[in-house]
Amino acid sequence: MAQITKETIIGDILDIDETTAPIFLSIGMHCLGCPASRGETIEQACMVHGVNADELVEKLNAHIGNK
């Protein structure tokens, strides 16, 4: 699997591993079903939600890597 980066599209991550959804929800990204949010990069979504993109990328890669 490719490494998730700040430029990775949220919809692509959810398609790869739907069990990442709770990670997004836990940081306030409750709009995962919205077509616009699925097309955003991690960095774009983090700017809107006031979340550190590097920390989110680290969490997502750790989650996927533990499978």
MODELLER restraints for C-alpha pairs under 7 A, 6 or more apart:
rsr = mdl.restraints
at = mdl.atoms
rsr.add(forms.Gaussian(group=physical.xy_distance, feature=features.Distance(at['CA:3:A'], at['CA:61:A']), mean=6.82, stdev=0.5))
rsr.add(forms.Gaussian(group=physical.xy_distance, feature=features.Distance(at['CA:4:A'], at['CA:57:A']), mean=6.35, stdev=0.5))
rsr.add(forms.Gaussian(group=physical.xy_distance, feature=features.Distance(at['CA:4:A'], at['CA:61:A']), mean=6.15, stdev=0.5))
rsr.add(forms.Gaussian(group=physical.xy_distance, feature=features.Distance(at['CA:5:A'], at['CA:57:A']), mean=6.08, stdev=0.5))
rsr.add(forms.Gaussian(group=physical.xy_distance, feature=features.Distance(at['CA:6:A'], at['CA:41:A']), mean=6.50, stdev=0.5))
rsr.add(forms.Gaussian(group=physical.xy_distance, feature=features.Distance(at['CA:6:A'], at['CA:42:A']), mean=4.93, stdev=0.5))
rsr.add(forms.Gaussian(group=physical.xy_distance, feature=features.Distance(at['CA:6:A'], at['CA:43:A']), mean=4.93, stdev=0.5))
rsr.add(forms.Gaussian(group=physical.xy_distance, feature=features.Distance(at['CA:6:A'], at['CA:53:A']), mean=6.38, stdev=0.5))
rsr.add(forms.Gaussian(group=physical.xy_distance, feature=features.Distance(at['CA:6:A'], at['CA:57:A']), mean=6.54, stdev=0.5))
rsr.add(forms.Gaussian(group=physical.xy_distance, feature=features.Distance(at['CA:7:A'], at['CA:41:A']), mean=5.17, stdev=0.5))
rsr.add(forms.Gaussian(group=physical.xy_distance, feature=features.Distance(at['CA:7:A'], at['CA:42:A']), mean=6.09, stdev=0.5))
rsr.add(forms.Gaussian(group=physical.xy_distance, feature=features.Distance(at['CA:7:A'], at['CA:43:A']), mean=6.39, stdev=0.5))
rsr.add(forms.Gaussian(group=physical.xy_distance, feature=features.Distance(at['CA:8:A'], at['CA:41:A']), mean=5.26, stdev=0.5))
rsr.add(forms.Gaussian(group=physical.xy_distance, feature=features.Distance(at['CA:8:A'], at['CA:42:A']), mean=6.04, stdev=0.5))
rsr.add(forms.Gaussian(group=physical.xy_distance, feature=features.Distance(at['CA:9:A'], at['CA:38:A']), mean=6.91, stdev=0.5))
rsr.add(forms.Gaussian(group=physical.xy_distance, feature=features.Distance(at['CA:9:A'], at['CA:39:A']), mean=5.89, stdev=0.5))
rsr.add(forms.Gaussian(group=physical.xy_distance, feature=features.Distance(at['CA:9:A'], at['CA:40:A']), mean=5.50, stdev=0.5))
rsr.add(forms.Gaussian(group=physical.xy_distance, feature=features.Distance(at['CA:9:A'], at['CA:41:A']), mean=4.24, stdev=0.5))
rsr.add(forms.Gaussian(group=physical.xy_distance, feature=features.Distance(at['CA:9:A'], at['CA:42:A']), mean=6.32, stdev=0.5))
rsr.add(forms.Gaussian(group=physical.xy_distance, feature=features.Distance(at['CA:10:A'], at['CA:38:A']), mean=5.13, stdev=0.5))
rsr.add(forms.Gaussian(group=physical.xy_distance, feature=features.Distance(at['CA:10:A'], at['CA:39:A']), mean=6.38, stdev=0.5))
rsr.add(forms.Gaussian(group=physical.xy_distance, feature=features.Distance(at['CA:10:A'], at['CA:40:A']), mean=5.95, stdev=0.5))
rsr.add(forms.Gaussian(group=physical.xy_distance, feature=features.Distance(at['CA:10:A'], at['CA:41:A']), mean=5.77, stdev=0.5))
rsr.add(forms.Gaussian(group=physical.xy_distance, feature=features.Distance(at['CA:10:A'], at['CA:42:A']), mean=6.14, stdev=0.5))
rsr.add(forms.Gaussian(group=physical.xy_distance, feature=features.Distance(at['CA:11:A'], at['CA:38:A']), mean=4.15, stdev=0.5))
rsr.add(forms.Gaussian(group=physical.xy_distance, feature=features.Distance(at['CA:11:A'], at['CA:39:A']), mean=6.02, stdev=0.5))
rsr.add(forms.Gaussian(group=physical.xy_distance, feature=features.Distance(at['CA:14:A'], at['CA:20:A']), mean=6.40, stdev=0.5))
rsr.add(forms.Gaussian(group=physical.xy_distance, feature=features.Distance(at['CA:14:A'], at['CA:21:A']), mean=6.70, stdev=0.5))
rsr.add(forms.Gaussian(group=physical.xy_distance, feature=features.Distance(at['CA:20:A'], at['CA:60:A']), mean=6.89, stdev=0.5))
rsr.add(forms.Gaussian(group=physical.xy_distance, feature=features.Distance(at['CA:28:A'], at['CA:49:A']), mean=6.97, stdev=0.5))
rsr.add(forms.Gaussian(group=physical.xy_distance, feature=features.Distance(at['CA:31:A'], at['CA:37:A']), mean=6.43, stdev=0.5))
rsr.add(forms.Gaussian(group=physical.xy_distance, feature=features.Distance(at['CA:32:A'], at['CA:38:A']), mean=6.30, stdev=0.5))
rsr.add(forms.Gaussian(group=physical.xy_distance, feature=features.Distance(at['CA:42:A'], at['CA:53:A']), mean=6.51, stdev=0.5))
rsr.add(forms.Gaussian(group=physical.xy_distance, feature=features.Distance(at['CA:43:A'], at['CA:53:A']), mean=5.55, stdev=0.5))
rsr.add(forms.Gaussian(group=physical.xy_distance, feature=features.Distance(at['CA:46:A'], at['CA:52:A']), mean=6.30, stdev=0.5))
rsr.add(forms.Gaussian(group=physical.xy_distance, feature=features.Distance(at['CA:46:A'], at['CA:53:A']), mean=5.58, stdev=0.5))
